[in-house]
Amino acid sequence: MHQLTNTWAGYICLIAFVVGYSLVVLEEKLHLRKSKPVIVAGCFMWFIIGLYQASNGMDGDAAHHYIKELIAEIGELFFFLLAAMTYINTLAERNVFNSLRAWLLSKNLGFRKLFWATGLITFFLSPLADNLTSALLMSTVALAVSQGNGRFITLAFINIVVAANAGGAYSPFGDITTLMVWTAHKVETHEFIYLIIPSFVNWIIPALCMFPFLPKKFPDVPKETIPIKQGGKVVMVLGILTIATAVSFHHFLHLPPYLGMMFGLGVLMIYGYWLKIRPDKKVYETGLYGEIHKGEPKHFDIFNKIATVEFDTLLFFFGVLTAVGALQYIGYLALVSQNMYEGIGPTWSNIIVGVLSAIVDNIPVMFAVLKMDPNMGLDQWLLITLTTGVGGSLLSIGSAAGVAVMGVDRKHYTFLSHLKWSWTIMIGYIASIFSWYLVTLPLR
């Protein structure tokens, strides 16, 4: 595959990748959904590879088989995420998240206690509900009690983003990158336990640094009670059982975990039929995290929940993995692996990759490392899982959680307001790597 790196096809593909990804980085400015440029770039790159091979009389079977293996990897993760996102959307529609928000608001906590409460809940919710959902939910809580206090909003939002990314790093289900490492059998389910302490350190140190700068006020928030809709608690139980099923398929049966997730989705769909024929008499119509409005009873339809899945994310996922797969086939990733992992060693390479994930999305970065497949032990795979998960916290645009929270309050939480406190996050990043070194000593 290395013979394509110094060809016109290789150069064109590299340019296409850079251009496509530059458009992703400029998503907020251009209002161009990130999935669009990467799908075009990824498929165009394979077109160029096929054209080069055909024009030079090369056998196309190698590329064909490579793409078939690639689409199998993409399909596994695609269906896993489809099931997970449908569960999240169903829980949101059943008012589970809104009920949690109302309960937290009813506690009449001061700004400082709310800072810790939202951060702590985010850290422990993120491994199950994923970092993006957790960050969105808790940032709406912080905004609801802020009474326009800019200092509190900025610090609380930074704290939530860091907690979401740190919490997502110690669970296979907390982030797409951890899911990729898990499905690739680089880190098994029980081995993620090593990352709990480094992840906690990554969150708690920036939080402690920011805490003295918080206002000492007690906001006056009107109390509201938001009931969970009929079946909401059952869906929560089904979600936990679905995760357990996916783990069982992966760990005990040695089958792809997406089969367990899709089985759980099927059960949810059947339960959705029961909810459809038994509509809730007390219905509260709501957006994903919006205001609650009483409405007329409506029939539950599970396919509406599937339809509201964030397909921009899923299609972005397809485009990025297709494009990175092309770079790997051409031979560029092998060159990077040789220069980095064999040149400066895995530890420093993994630390640099983590910082890089604050600038470039962590999904293609992690997929590239998996495709390079450097010769690393479990301790190093744990390190790259940690760094790509938490490195994105260094910048507000470095993670899906940060980008989403920027949309909650564009006035107070901006790229520059986050950058002002990046020094605290960098201290947490360095401390988490030191913690990783200590907890993984028995693995060396």
N, C-alpha and C positions, 0 to 999 in steps of 0.2 A: 504493500500500500504506500510505501514511502516514495515510490517513483512519481507520485502526483504533486509532491510538495513544491517542486521547482518548475512546474509547468504553467502554461497560461490558464489552464482550468483551475489549478490550485490558487493562483493569485486572484482570479475572478471570484471564486467562492469565498475567499478571505475578505475581499472588498464587500461582497454581498452581505456577509455576516456582520461586518462592522457597520454598514449603512443601516441594515435592518435593526440592529440592536441600538444604534444611535436614536432611531425613531422611537424605540421603546422608552429610552431614558427621557426623551422630550415629550412623553405622553401628556403630562400636565399642561405643557405649553401649547401643544398642537391639538389637544382633545381628540387624538387618534388612538382608538383602543389598541392596547399593546399586542393583541393576538394577530392583528392584520398584517403588520410588516414582517413578523417572524415567520408566519405561515408562507408568505410569498418568498421570503429569503430562503427558508429551509427547502422548499420544493424546487426553487430555481437552482439552488446549489446542486441538488441531485440531477437536475436536467443538464447542467454543465458537465458534471462527472460522466453521465451517460453519453453525452455528445462527444466528449473527448475520447472516451473508450471506443465508441463506434467509429469515429474518424481515424483512429489509429489502429483499427483492426484488432482491438483487445477483446477478450472474452468478457461478456457482461454478467456471467453467472455469479461471480464473486460479489458484485454489488447487489445483485438480486437477492442472494441468500442473506447478505448482511442486512438489507432493508427488512426482510421477513423477520429476522431476529429482533431488529430494532422495533418494529411495530408490535411485536409480542410484548416487549418491555413496556412500551407506551400504553398498550391496551390494558395490561395488568394494573398500572397505576391509574389510568383513566377511569376504569370501572370502580376501582377502590374509592377514588375521590368522588365519583358520581353518587355512590351509595352514602358516603359520609356527609356530603353537602345536602343531600335530600333529607337526611335525619336532622341536620342543623336547621334547615328551612322549616321542617315540620314542627320542631320544638319552638321555633320563633313564632310560627303561626298559632300554636297552642298557648301562647303567652307565657311560656316557661321563663324566658329571659326577661321579659317585661315584669313578671312577678318578682323575680330576683332583684331587679332594679328598684321596684317600689318598696320592697322589704328593706333594702339598704338605705334608701332615702328616709324611711320612717324612723330611723334610729337617732336622728337629731345629733349627728356627730359634727365636731368642729372640723375646720379645714385640715388640721394636722392628723387627726384620727382618720378622716376620709382618705387622706393621702396613703396611709398605711393599709386601710381596709381595701381600697380599690386595687392597690398593688399586690397585696397578698392573695386576694380572690383571683386576680388575673393570673398570677403565677401558678396557682393550683387548678384553675379552670382550663388553662391553655393546653395542658397535655391531653385533655379529653375533647374539648370543643374546638380545638385548633387556635393558633395564636391570633389570627385575623378576627374571628368572631369574638373572642375574649376581649381583645383590645377595643373593638367597636362598642361592645356592651358597656364596659367599664368607663370608657371615655364619655359616653352619653350620661352616665351617672355623675361623673365629675362636672360635666358642663351644666347639668340640671341644678346642682347645688352651688355653683360658682358665684352666682349673682354678679357676673361680669368681672370678677376679680382676675385680671390678666396674669398676675404672678402665680396664683394658685392653678389656673388653667394650664399654663405652660409647664410648670413643674409636675403637676399631676399627670398630664398627657405623656411627658417624657418617661416618667416612672412607669406608666401603664405599658408603653411600647417596649421598654426594656424588660419588664416583667413578663410580657406576652412572649417575646422572643426567647427569653431565658427558660420560661416554663415549657415552651414547645420543644426545647432541645433535649429534654430527658425522657421523651416518650416517642414511640414510633408513630403516634397519631397526632403529635403536636405541630408538626410542620411537614411540608412536602419533602424536604431534604432528609429528615429523619426517616420518613416512610421509604424513601429511595434506598437508604443505607440498609434498612431492615429487610426489605424485599430482596435486596442483593445478597443477603446472608452475611454481610460484613459485621453487623452487630445484632445479636439475638435479643429477644424480648427481655429476658432477665438481666442481660448485660448493660442495659440502659441505666440500671440502678447506680452505676459508677458515676453518672453525670449529674445526679441530684445535687450533691454538694457544690461542684463547680458552677452549676446553673444558678443555685441559690446565692452564691458569692457574687456572681455576675450581676444579679439584681440588687442585692442588699447594699453593696458598697456605694453605687451611685445614689441610691435612695438615702443613705445616711449622709452623704455629702450634700444633697439638696435640702434635706430636712430643716436645717437651721434657717433657711431663707424663706420658709413658708409663712404666710400670715397667720396670726393667732386668733382668728375670728371664728364665730359660730354662725353659720348661715341659717336664715329662717326659711325653711322649706315646707310648703303645704303638704300634708299627708294625703296619700291616695292609696287605695287598695285595688290591686289588679288580680283578679282570680285566674288561676290556670284553667284553660278550657277543658271540656270533657276529653278524657283520654290522654291528656298531657303527661301525667305521671306514668302511665303505661308506656308511652313512647320513650320516656327517659329510661325505663327498665329495659325495653327492647333495644335501645341504643347501646347500653352497657353489655347486654347479652350478645349483641352483634359483634362488638369489639372482641369479646371473649371467644366467640366462634371463629373470627378471623385469626386470632392468636392460635387457637387450637388447630385449625387447618394448616397453619404455617409451621407450628412447633411439633405437634404430635403426628399429624398425618402426612407432613412433608408435601403439602399441596399449596398452590398459590393462595395467599390470604384474600385476594379479591373474591374468590368463590364464597368464602365465609361472609364477606360484606354483602355480596349480592344475594346470598341466602337470607340474610337479615333484612335486606331491602324488600325481598319478596314477602317476608312475614309482615313487614310494615305495610305493604300494599294490601295484603289481605285484611289486616287490622283497619286500614283506611276504608275498606269496603264496609266494615261494620260501623265505623263512624259516619259513613255516608248515609246509611239507611237509618241511623239513629241520630239526627241532628241535635246539637246542644240547644236547649231552650233559652239559655242565657248566652248570648253571643256578643262578643266584643271585637269589632273589626279593627285591625291595626296593621301598620306597616312593619317592616322587620324590627325596627327599634323606635318607631314613631309614637305619636299620641294615640290614646285609646278612645274609640268612639263606639257607643252602643249602636247596634244595627239589627236588621232583621235576620232571623235564623237562616243560615246558608248551609248547603250540603258540602261536606268535606270531600275534596277530590285530590288524591295523592299525586295525580299527574300534573296538577297545578304546582305542587311543591317541586316536582322534577323539572318542570318548565322554568321555574325561577332560580335554578342552579346557576351559578356564575360561569356561564359557558365561555366568557372571555378568558377566564383563568384556565379552563380546561383546554381551550384551543391554543392559547399561548404556550401551554405545557407541551402540546403536540408540536407546535412550530419550533420551539427552542430545542427540544430533544431531537427533532429531525435535522436541524441545522448543526447542532453539536455532533450528532452522529456522522454527518458529512465531513466535518473537520477531522474526526477520528479516522474515518475511512481514508481520507487523503493522506494522513500521516502527521498532521500538525500537532495533535495532542501527544503523540509519541515523542516529538521533539521537545515539547514543553516539559513532559515528564522526565526526559533524560537530563535536561538542563536544570530543572528544579529539584526533583526528588532524589536524583542520583548525584546532583551537583552540590546542593547545600544541605541535603538530608531531609527526612520527612517532617521532623518537628518544626523547623523554621519554615518549611514549605507550607505546612498546614496552618501555621500562624499567619503567614502572608496571605494565603487563600481566604482566611477569615476576614482580614481587613479589606481584601479585594471585594468580598461579598457586600460591603457597605456601598460600593460604587456600582458593581454589576450584580444583577439579581442572583440570589444564592442557588436557584434551581439549575441554571446552566453550569454554574461553577461546580456544584456537587456532581452533576451528571458527567461533566468533563473529567473530574477526578476518578469517578467510578469507571469511566471508559479507559482512562489511562491505566487503571488498576495497578498502581505502584505496589511493590512488595513491602507491605506494612503489617505489623502485628495488630492485635485487638486494641492495644493502648493508643496507637496512632489513628485507627479508624474512629475511636471514641473522641480523639482530639479534633479531627476534621468535622465530625458531627457537631461537636460543641462550637467550634469557631465559625463554621458557616451558618449555624443557627443564631448565634448571639452577635456575630460581627456586623450584621445588618443594622443593629441598634446605634452604631456610631453616627449614622446620618439618618435624617427623617425619611429620605427616599431609599434607604438601604434595605427595607423590608416591606412586605405587603401590609403588615400591621401599621407601620409608620405612615405609609402613603394613605391608608384608609382613615387613620386618625387625623391626618392633615385636613381631610374633607369635613370633619365634624365641626371644627372651628378654625377657619382660615385666617381669622384676624389675629388670634393670640398664639396659635401653634403653627409656626412656619419653619421653613428650612433653616433660616438664620437663628430663630429662637432656640431650636434644637441644637444647632451647631455651637451656640454659646456655652452649653453644658456638656458638650462632647468629651471634655477633659475628664469629667467624672465617670463617663461610660468607658473611656479608655482605661482608667484605673481599674474599674470592675473587670474589664476584658483581660488585663494583665493578671489580676488576682485570680480570676477563674482558671487561667492556664496554669498558674502555680498550684492551685487546688487540684487540677487534673493530674499534675505531675505527682502529687502526694498520694492521691487515692488510687492511682494506677501502678504504683511501685510494685505491688505483688504480681502484676501481669508481665513484668519484664524479666 
